[in-house]
C-alpha cells in the first residue's frame, strides 16, 4: 500500500512537469509594424507636382511633392518550434502601389476587396532542422531593397527594385546545408500575381553562400511566362520573363558596410526575339554611432530596349544614373528614424519637365522621411 501511494504521488508530481514541458511549445504571438511619412521637395518644381517623369515610373513610392503618408503596417506572427505563420497587412498609398497585383480580385478588376491590404500572408513548416516549406503570398527574394521602409537604408527606392518583382504567390522550399550555404526553390504565379493568368507556373530559386565571416552572397532568379491564357483556345503564347540577380554585403569593418546589387533580365517572345534590361547599384554605409550613420547609393539602370516600364514619352527605352545620399538619425529609444535624403536622377534623354513646362534630362529632390517602428 505504501509503495502504491508513493507511485501515485510520483505520477502526480510528474503531471505538472509534463504539462509545463508542453506549455513551453504552445507558441508565441508577436505584433509589430511601422508608420512612415515624408515631406518631399522637387527642385524642378514640376507643375503637376509629380516626381515620376514621362512614364510615371521614375519613383516607386515617393511620387508626389509636399507632405504625404507612406505606409501603415500591422504584422501579426505566431511561431512554434515546428511552424510559424505571418499575416502582414499594409494600408496607405505605398501599400496600394506595392500590392498592385492584388487589385485584380474575384469581385472584378474594378474592385480589389480586402486583397489589396495583404502584403504577405504565409506559413512555414519546419520539416527538419534544415528544411523549411513555405506556402502563401510572400515578399520576393530578388533584390537588395524591400518594401518595408525601416529595413531599407534610403527612403526612396532604386530602379532595380521598381523594375523587379515585389512579391510572389505559391510554394517554396529552403534547405540550409550549413550556416554558410543554403538553397531555395519554388513554384509561383509568375510576377506580382495574386492569381495565375495561364497554365504555366513560374519558377524561383536562390543560392546563399558566405565565403568568409561578414560576407554574404545571394544569387537569385526567376523564370515565368507572363502571357495571358486565351479563354477561347485555351492556349498561352510562348515567351518567358527571366531575371538573374546578385545581392551581396560585406562588413568591411565594425562600422563600415558595403553592399552591391546587380541584375540582368530578358523578355523572350513567341517570335524567338528577346529584349534585355539590367543594372547595378552600390551601397556604402558608415555608422558613426548607434544613433547616427551616413549612407550613399549609386545606381546605373539600362532599359534601352524599352522592355520594362521605364520609358520616355515616345515609348523609347532609356538609361539612367542615380545618386542618393542619406544621413540616418535614430531617436525615441530606437523607435523613430529620421532620414533627410538628397537624390539626383540623370537620364540619357529628356524624361522630366521643369517648372516652365520644358523638357529636361535630370531631376533633383530632397526628402525628409520619418519612420516610426514598433
N, C-alpha and C positions, 0 to 999 in steps of 0.2 A: 504493500500500500504506500509505504514511504517512497519507494522507487517510482511508483506511478505518479505521485504528487510532484516529485522532483522533475520527472519528464514533462508533465503538463505545464509546470511552472517555466521550464526551459523553453517550451514551444511558445508560451505566452510572451516571454521576453523577446523571442525571435521575430514575432509578428511585426512589432513596431520597426525593428531594424530592416525587415524585408520591405515594409511599406515605405520607409524613409528612402531606401535604395531606389524604389520605383518612382517616388516623388521627384527625385533628382533628375529624372529623364522625362518629365512631363512636358518639357518645352518651355520656351520663353517668348513672350510678346515684346516687340520693340515698336516705337513710334518716333519718326524723325521727319525732317523736311527742311524747307527753306523758303524765303520770300526774297525776291530781288527787284530793285527799282533803279532807275537811272535818269540822268539828265545828259542830253547829247547836243553838242553844237557842231554844225557843219559849216566850215569856213567858205564853202562855195555859195552858201546861202541860197539853195535852190528854191524856186517859187512854190513847188509842191511839197516842200519840207520832207522830201524823201531822200534816203541815203543809198537806194538800191540800183540806181543807174538805169541804162537803156533797157535791159532785160528784166528789171525788177528783181534781180537775184544777186546783186553785189554784196549784200549783207544777209546773213541767215536770219537773225532775230532783231537786232537793233536797227530797225528800218526807218524810224521817224525821228525828227529832231524834237527838242524840248523834253519835258518830263514824261516818263512812261513807266507803267508797271511791266515787269518782265514775266515772271512765272511764280506761281504758288505751288509748292509740292507738299503732299502728305503721303508719307511712305510707311506702310504697315508691314511688319515682318513677324513670322513665327518660326522658331527653329527648335529642332531636337537633335540628338546625336546622329540620327539617321536620315533626317529630311529637313527641309525648310521651304517656306513659301514667302513670296514678296508680292505685295499689291502696291504699286507706285502710281498714284493719281496726281495729275497736274492740271492747273487751271490758268487762264490768262492768255494774252496774245502770243507769247512764245510757246505755250503749250499747244495752241491751235496750229502754229507753224510746224512744230516738231512732230506732231502726230497727224499730219495732213493725210496720210494714207488711211487713217481710220475714219475719215469723213464719209467714206462710201459705206453706208450701213445697210442692214436688212430693211430699213424703212425707206430706202431710196437714196439716190445721190444727193438730194437736196436737204436731207436730214441726217445728221450724224448720230443722233441719240446720245447715249452715255459713252459710247466707244471712244469719242474724241478725248475724253479725260484720262484714258488709260495709256500711260507711258510704258509701264511694264506690269505684267501680271503672269507670274510663272512659279513653278515649284521645282525643287531639286530633290532627287532621291540619291542618297549616298550609298550606292550599291555595295561598295567596298571602301577601304581606306584610300584607294587610288582612283576609283571610277565613280563619276557623278553624272547622272542623267537629268536633263532639264527639258521641260515642256511648257509651252505658253508663248507669250509675247515678251521679248527681252531686247535690251539695247544691243546695237551692233558691236561686234568685236573689232571692227575695222576703224583705224584712225587713232590719232593722238588725243584729240579733243572729244568731249561728250556734251550732251545737252545740259547737264547739271552745272549751273554757274559756280557753286562753291568748289567743284572739283577742278575746273579749268583755272589756269593762272590768269589769262587775259579774259576780259569780258566779251569783246567781240570775237566772233568765230572765224576760222580760216576758210578759204575757198576749198581746200581739200575736204574739210568737214561738210561744207554746204553742198558739195557735189558728190558726196558719197552716201551710203545708206545711213539711216537713222536707227532703224530697228528691224527686227525680224519676227515672224510668227512661225513656229514649228517646233522641232525637237533637236536636241544636240547631246553629244556625249563627250565628256572631258576625262582624260586619263593622265594622271600625274605619275610619270615614270620615276621621278625623283623631285626634290625641291629645286632642281636646276634644269629639268627637261620635262615638258608636258605637251600633250596633243589634244586637239578638239576637232570634231567633225559633226555636221548636222544637215538636216533636210528642212527647208523653209519655203514659204510662199514668195519667193523672189525677193524684191527690194521694196521695203516700206509698204507691204501689202497685208491688210487685215485678212482678206480672202484671196484665194488663188484665182487668177483670171485665165488659167489654162490648165492643161493636164500634165504640165512639165515642171515639177518642183525644182527649186534651186538648191545648190549645194554650197555649204560654207565650211571653212577649215581654218585652223590656226596651229602654228608650231611656236612654242616658247622655249627659249634657251637662255641660260645665264652662264656665259663663258667664264666670267670671274665675278667675285663679290662686288656688288654695286652696279653691274652692267646687265640690264635686262633687254632682251631682244624678242620681238614678236613679229612673225611673218604671217600675214592674214590674207585670206582670199575668199571670193565668192564667184560663182558662175550661175547664171539663170537666164531663162527665156522670158522676156518681159512682154512679148506679144500677146494680144488678147485672142482667146479661142473664138472661132467663128461659130455662132449659135446655130447657123443653118447647116453648115457642112460638118461641124464637129471637129474641125482641124485647126491647128495652130501653125502660123508661118514659122519657118526656120529662122535661126538667128539668135545669138547669145550675147548677154552682157557679162563681161569678165573684168574683174578688178583684183589686182595684186597690190598689197600694202605692206610696208615695213614701218614698224614703230619701235623706237629704241630710246632708252635713257641710260645715262652714265653719271653716277655720283662721283664727280672728279675729286672733290674734297668734301669735308663735312658741311660746308656752306655753299658750294658751287655745284649746280646740276645742269647737265647739258642733254637736251632732247632732240630727236630727229624724227620726222615723218616724211616718207616718200611713197608715192603711189603712181601706178600706171594702169589705165583702163582701156578697154577696147569693146566697141559695139559692133558685132558681126551681123550682117544682113542676109536675107534669103538669097540675094544675088551672088553672095560669096565675098562681096566687098566688106571691108572693115574700117572703122574710124576710131582713132585713138585720142586720148587726153591724159594728162598727168601733171605732176608737180612735186615739189618738196618744200618743207618748212623746217627751220632750225629754231630751237628754243633754249637760249641760255637764261639761267636764273641764279641770282646770288642772294643768300639770306644774311642780312646784316645782323639780325637778332631774331628772337622768336616772334616778334610782332611787326617787323619791317623787312621787306625784301624788294628787289628790283629785277624785273624780267623783260625780255625782248622777244620778238618773233619776226624773222624774215621769211617770207614765202614767195615762191615763184610758181605760178599756175598757168598751164598752157592748154587752151581749148581751140587751137587754130582750125580744127576740122568742124567746129560748131556742133559737136555731138552732145555736149551737156547743156544745161540751161544758161550758162554764162556766155551770152552772145551780144553783139551790138544791135543798134536799132534797125539795121538792114538784114539781120539774121545771120551775119557772118561770125565766124569764130574769132576769139581774142586771146591775148596773152596779158597777164597782169603780174606786177611785182608789188608786194605789200610789205610795209614795215610798221611794227607796233611796239611801243614801249609802255610799260605799266609798273608803277610802284604799287605795292600792296601793303595796306596798314590793317592790323588786326587789333580790335578793341573789344570792350564788353566781355572780358574773360573768354575770348576766342569765338564768341558768337557772331560778332559783326565784322564784316570785311569791307574795307573802303578801297576802291580801285580807280584812281584817276588815270585814264588811258588816252594816249595820243596815237593816231593811226593815219598812215598815208597809203593810198592805193594809186598806182600809176599803170595805166593801160597803154597798149601799143596803138590804139585807135580811140577816136572820140567816143566816150562812154557816158560821161556825166554832163550836167547842164549847170551853168553858174547863175548868179542872181540876175543877170541881164538876159537870161534865156539863150546864151551862147554855148555851143558845144565845147567840151574840154576833156582832156585825157585823164586828168587826175582829180583826186578828192582828198581833203584832209579833215579829220574830225577829232573832237575832244569829248570824252565821255567821263562822267563821274558816276561810277556804279556803286551801289550799296546792296550788300547781300547779308541777310540775317539767316543763320542756320541754327537748327535746334535738334 
